Amino acid sequence: MNSKGILSILVCIFLLTGCGGIKNIQDLTYIVAIGMDYDEAEEEYIVYLQGLNFANVAKQEGGKPVEEIPSFVGTARGKTLNLAVSELYKKAEPPIYFGHVSTLLVSQRLIKSKSKEVLEEIARNKSLRHTLRVVTTEESIEEIFSIKALFNYPAVYTVLFKGKTHGLAQNELQPTTLLHFLRSYYEPMGIAKLPSVSIDDSTWHTDKEFPVLYLNGYSVYQQQTYVKNIPLDDAIFLEWMVAGEIAIDREVREGEELVAAVKLSSPKLKITYEKDTPSPSFTIELSSRADLLEKLKDVSVDELKKNLEEDIKKQVMELYDKGVESKLDLLNTGEKWYRKHPKAFKELKASNNFYLEKESLKEVKVDIQIFHFNSYEYDRM
């Protein structure tokens, strides 16, 4: 090769971009969850950051790590959320990186007083993806961020980072993304809900109590306003009936006596509206598949089906009434109504009144079909 060729190659080498800007994994502090709280007395936001520790992030083959790896939680205060986060930037080396944030945990104190401002700020922030999970809590955020998963696996294996279940989930609440929540939040009718997380320290033990995190209900909004929390049992029943993405186990009673246990799956909820009404007035039809889990007393199939249907009908009506008392449309009955009745909705909106009364629900029809009897013998009447 002549000298001109060698010179050309050298010039090309110097002009090529290199990998000098690439950072090693240990050069950044990876944040996986952000917690937000509000101190009303001091009128200050409190921000918590949960850092990912790579020392035990992968489940180990051949047993757990020998040493217990601590969780890293940073906290700072400020008059705004951005000012609070800025305080953490000053005291974080390696520098903070928000590209892997997947969970936002907000306190009840914050959603009661600053819900609207915070949601608008989060939706505007380009560093946060709209697919991140949003969870509320009444517990200490610092304590929740310090809790590990079972077997001392890192926090990224707790329910805070739980993905949506593929297939049919069982007796559990599903996570909610920011995008999904905001879509419901800005609807003029119907509710928006966020799962809430709590600490359970009575179920698992090692040589001492081993606290774990679990989803314990929903924080519910109506027309962009936080209203109340609903407990776990109501939340799971609502998730089964309205979303239809989980199966639930249910007792079947004859009077006070437990006679069987069944699994309910594949529910179908149909709402039929009455015509020419100024607000939603409707009948609910709910059907579902049932599989027998246990038989505890000899009753006929018809009696079993009847007891189950009456029990579910009663719970639907009670749940609806609880919602109306709190001015919540828990069954989302208004969501389809306002799309089908735009003129009536416009007049209703001008009145500025809550659109449901107990009498709005005319009738509840429940139809349960038992498909599998789990090898038990039943008399068919």
C-alpha positions in Angstrom: 0.0 0.0 0.0 1.4 3.4 -0.9 1.7 6.3 1.4 -1.4 8.0 0.1 -3.5 4.9 1.0 -2.1 4.7 4.5 -2.8 8.5 5.0 -6.4 8.1 3.9 -7.0 5.2 6.3 -5.5 7.2 9.2 -7.7 10.2 8.4 -10.8 8.0 8.3 -9.9 6.5 11.7 -9.6 9.9 13.3 -12.9 11.0 11.8 -14.9 8.0 13.0 -17.0 8.5 16.1 -15.9 6.4 19.1 -17.5 4.9 22.1 -16.0 7.4 24.5 -19.4 8.6 25.7 -20.7 5.3 26.7 -21.0 4.9 30.5 -20.4 1.6 32.4 -23.3 0.2 34.4 -21.7 1.3 37.7 -21.3 4.9 36.5 -25.0 5.8 37.1 -27.5 5.5 39.9 -30.5 3.8 38.3 -33.8 5.0 39.8 -36.6 2.4 39.5 -39.4 4.0 41.6 -40.3 7.5 42.7 -42.4 8.2 45.8 -44.2 11.5 46.4 -45.7 12.9 49.6 -46.9 16.3 50.8 -46.4 18.0 54.1 -49.4 20.3 54.6 -48.0 22.0 57.7 -44.8 23.0 56.0 -46.4 23.2 52.5 -43.6 21.2 51.1 -43.4 18.2 48.7 -41.4 15.2 49.8 -39.8 13.1 47.1 -38.4 9.6 47.6 -36.2 7.8 45.1 -35.6 4.0 45.1 -32.2 3.1 43.6 -31.6 -0.2 41.9 -28.9 -2.3 43.5 -27.3 -4.6 40.9 -25.7 -6.7 43.6 -28.7 -9.0 43.8 -31.0 -7.9 41.1 -31.0 -11.3 39.3 -32.4 -14.3 41.0 -29.4 -16.4 41.9 -28.9 -20.0 40.8 -27.9 -22.3 43.7 -29.4 -20.2 46.5 -29.7 -16.6 47.7 -26.8 -14.2 48.2 -24.7 -14.8 51.3 -24.9 -11.2 52.4 -28.1 -9.3 52.8 -28.1 -6.4 50.3 -29.7 -3.2 51.6 -32.2 -1.1 49.6 -31.2 2.4 48.8 -33.8 5.1 49.3 -33.1 8.9 48.9 -35.4 11.6 50.1 -35.6 15.4 49.9 -38.0 18.2 50.4 -38.9 21.3 48.3 -41.7 23.8 47.6 -42.3 22.1 44.3 -41.7 18.6 43.0 -38.9 19.7 40.7 -37.1 21.6 43.5 -37.3 18.6 45.7 -35.8 16.3 43.0 -33.1 19.0 42.5 -32.0 18.6 46.1 -31.4 14.9 45.4 -29.3 15.6 42.3 -26.9 17.5 44.5 -26.3 14.5 46.8 -26.1 11.6 44.4 -22.9 10.3 43.0 -22.8 8.3 40.7 -25.3 10.7 39.0 -29.0 9.9 39.0 -30.6 8.3 35.9 -34.4 8.2 35.5 -34.6 6.2 32.3 -35.6 3.0 34.2 -38.3 4.4 36.4 -41.3 2.0 36.2 -43.3 2.8 39.4 -44.8 6.0 40.9 -45.9 5.7 44.5 -48.0 8.6 45.8 -49.2 9.1 49.4 -52.9 9.5 50.4 -51.9 12.9 51.9 -50.8 14.0 48.5 -53.7 12.8 46.4 -56.2 14.3 48.9 -54.8 17.8 48.6 -52.5 18.0 45.5 -53.8 15.3 43.2 -54.6 17.5 40.2 -51.3 19.5 40.3 -49.2 16.4 40.6 -50.9 14.5 37.8 -50.5 17.4 35.5 -46.9 17.7 36.4 -46.2 14.0 35.8 -48.1 13.9 32.5 -46.0 16.9 31.3 -42.6 15.4 32.4 -40.8 13.9 29.4 -38.4 11.9 31.6 -41.3 9.7 32.8 -43.0 7.2 30.5 -46.8 7.0 30.4 -46.5 3.2 30.8 -45.2 3.5 34.4 -47.3 2.0 37.1 -49.1 4.3 39.6 -49.8 3.1 43.1 -51.1 4.9 46.2 -50.4 4.2 49.9 -51.4 5.2 53.4 -48.1 3.8 54.8 -44.7 5.4 55.1 -43.2 5.5 51.6 -39.7 5.2 53.0 -40.8 2.0 54.8 -42.4 0.6 51.6 -39.3 1.3 49.5 -37.2 -0.6 52.1 -39.2 -3.8 51.9 -37.8 -6.7 49.9 -39.5 -9.5 48.1 -39.7 -13.0 49.5 -36.3 -14.8 50.0 -34.7 -11.4 50.3 -34.9 -10.8 46.6 -34.6 -7.1 45.7 -37.5 -4.7 45.7 -38.0 -5.0 41.9 -39.7 -8.4 42.6 -42.4 -6.9 44.9 -46.0 -5.9 43.8 -44.8 -2.4 43.2 -43.2 -3.6 40.0 -45.7 -6.3 39.1 -46.7 -6.5 35.5 -50.2 -7.3 34.1 -50.9 -11.0 34.4 -50.8 -12.9 31.2 -53.9 -15.2 31.2 -56.5 -15.2 33.9 -55.3 -13.8 37.2 -56.7 -15.3 40.5 -58.2 -13.2 43.3 -55.8 -10.3 42.9 -55.8 -6.7 41.7 -54.1 -5.8 38.5 -51.6 -2.9 38.1 -52.6 0.4 36.4 -50.4 2.4 34.1 -50.4 6.2 34.1 -51.8 6.2 30.5 -54.7 3.9 31.4 -55.5 5.9 34.5 -55.4 9.3 32.8 -57.7 8.0 30.1 -60.4 7.1 32.7 -59.5 10.2 34.8 -60.6 12.7 32.1 -63.8 10.8 31.2 -66.9 13.0 32.1 -68.7 10.0 33.6 -67.4 6.8 35.4 -64.6 6.4 37.8 -60.9 6.2 37.6 -59.0 4.0 40.1 -55.5 3.4 41.3 -54.5 0.3 43.3 -53.2 1.0 46.8 -50.4 -0.9 48.5 -49.9 -1.8 52.1 -47.6 -3.9 54.3 -48.5 -7.3 55.6 -46.3 -8.6 58.5 -48.4 -11.5 59.7 -48.4 -14.0 56.8 -44.7 -14.8 56.2 -42.0 -15.6 58.8 -38.4 -16.6 58.9 -36.8 -16.6 62.3 -38.8 -13.3 62.7 -41.6 -11.5 61.0 -41.0 -11.0 57.3 -43.1 -8.1 56.0 -44.3 -8.2 52.4 -46.2 -5.7 50.2 -49.6 -6.4 48.8 -52.3 -4.5 46.9 -55.1 -3.8 49.4 -57.8 -1.9 47.5 -58.4 1.1 45.1 -58.2 4.8 45.5 -61.2 6.0 43.5 -61.7 9.3 41.5 -64.9 10.7 40.1 -64.8 13.6 37.6 -61.1 14.4 38.3 -61.6 14.4 42.1 -60.4 11.9 44.6 -63.4 10.6 46.6 -62.3 7.6 48.8 -60.6 4.3 49.1 -62.5 1.0 48.6 -61.4 -2.1 50.5 -59.8 -5.2 49.0 -62.9 -7.4 48.9 -65.0 -4.8 47.1 -62.1 -4.0 44.8 -61.6 -7.6 43.7 -65.3 -8.1 43.1 -65.4 -4.9 41.0 -62.3 -6.0 39.1 -63.9 -9.3 38.3 -67.3 -7.9 37.3 -66.4 -4.8 35.3 -62.9 -5.5 33.9 -63.5 -9.3 33.6 -59.7 -10.1 33.7 -59.6 -12.1 36.9 -61.3 -15.2 38.4 -62.5 -15.2 42.0 -63.2 -17.9 44.5 -66.5 -17.6 46.3 -68.4 -19.3 49.1 -71.9 -20.6 48.5 -74.1 -20.5 51.6 -77.5 -21.8 52.4 -78.7 -19.4 55.0 -75.7 -19.1 57.3 -74.3 -22.5 56.4 -71.4 -22.9 54.0 -72.4 -25.6 51.4 -69.8 -25.2 48.6 -67.0 -23.2 47.1 -66.8 -22.2 43.5 -64.5 -20.4 41.1 -66.2 -17.7 39.0 -64.6 -16.7 35.7 -65.5 -15.0 32.3 -68.1 -12.6 33.6 -70.2 -10.6 31.1 -71.8 -7.4 32.2 -74.6 -5.9 30.1 -76.2 -2.5 30.9 -79.5 -1.7 29.2 -80.6 1.9 29.5 -84.2 3.1 29.6 -85.1 5.5 26.8 -85.7 9.3 27.0 -84.4 9.7 30.6 -82.6 12.9 31.7 -79.9 10.8 33.5 -78.8 7.1 33.4 -81.6 4.7 34.3 -80.8 1.1 33.7 -81.0 -2.7 34.2 -77.9 -4.8 34.8 -77.5 -8.3 33.5 -74.5 -10.2 34.8 -73.6 -13.7 33.6 -70.6 -15.9 34.5 -69.1 -19.4 34.3 -68.7 -21.3 37.6 -66.5 -24.3 38.4 -67.1 -26.2 41.6 -64.0 -26.3 43.9 -65.5 -28.0 47.0 -68.8 -29.6 48.0 -69.5 -29.4 51.8 -73.2 -30.3 51.9 -75.6 -32.2 49.7 -77.8 -29.7 47.9 -79.2 -29.9 44.4 -77.6 -28.2 41.5 -80.6 -25.8 41.2 -80.4 -24.8 44.8 -76.6 -24.3 44.5 -77.1 -22.1 41.4 -80.0 -20.2 43.0 -78.0 -19.5 46.3 -75.0 -18.3 44.3 -77.0 -16.0 42.0 -78.9 -14.4 44.9 -75.7 -13.8 46.8 -74.0 -12.2 43.8 -77.1 -10.1 43.0 -77.1 -8.9 46.6 -73.4 -7.9 46.5 -73.9 -6.0 43.1 -76.7 -4.0 44.6 -74.8 -3.3 47.8 -71.8 -2.2 45.9 -73.9 0.1 43.7 -75.6 1.7 46.7 -72.2 2.3 48.5 -71.0 4.1 45.4 -74.1 6.3 45.1 -73.8 7.2 48.8 -70.3 8.5 48.1 -71.3 9.9 44.7 -69.3 7.3 42.9 -70.3 5.5 39.7 -68.5 2.3 40.7 -70.0 0.2 37.9 -69.2 2.7 35.3 -72.8 2.9 34.2 -72.5 6.5 32.9 -69.6 5.9 30.6 -71.6 4.3 27.7 -74.7 6.4 28.5 -73.1 9.8 27.8 -71.8 8.5 24.4 -75.3 7.3 23.4 -77.2 10.3 24.7 -75.1 13.5 23.9 -78.0 15.9 24.1 -79.2 14.6 27.5 -75.6 14.6 28.7 -75.2 18.2 27.8 -78.2 19.2 29.8 -77.1 17.0 32.7 -73.7 18.5 32.7 -75.1 22.0 32.9 -77.0 21.0 36.1 -73.7 20.1 37.8 -75.4 17.4 39.8 -74.3 13.8 40.4 -76.1 11.7 37.9 -77.0 8.6 39.8 -79.6 7.8 42.5 -80.4 4.5 44.2 -83.5 4.3 42.0 -81.5 4.6 38.8 -80.8 0.9 39.1 -84.1 -0.7 38.1 -83.1 -4.4 38.3 -80.2 -6.8 38.6 -80.3 -10.1 36.7 -77.7 -12.7 37.4 -77.2 -15.9 35.5 -74.5 -18.4 36.6 -73.8 -21.5 34.6 -71.9 -24.3 36.4 -69.7 -26.1 33.9 -67.4 -28.3 36.0 -68.3 -30.3 39.2 -64.8 -31.4 40.1 -65.9 -35.1 40.2 -68.5 -34.4 42.9 -71.9 -36.0 42.4 -75.0 -33.7 42.4 -78.7 -34.4 42.2 -80.3 -32.5 39.2 -83.9 -31.6 39.9 
